[in-house]
Amino acid sequence: PFDDALPVFLDVNRLDRYDGREEYGEDRFLTIGLADDFELTVTYTLRGDTTRIISARKATRHEQLEYWKNR
């Protein structure tokens, strides 16, 4: 459930970036952060005052290394 991804947004060391890989018809963002002591990558969009989570998954090894390198 996406509720498990919410701690990522509270991680002060999270990495945020714009997802410009494709034209989605909306701005999408990727955030890599910790949730329950493991790294998650969350893709989301902003709609007004609402953050809409599109996907949440375990971070890839590359994403994990990027996260820890930038702490």
Secondary structure, 3 states (H helix, E strand, C coil): CHHHHHHHHHCCCCEEEECCCCCCCCCCEEEEEEECCEEEEEEEEEECCEEEEEEEEECCHHHHHHHHHCC
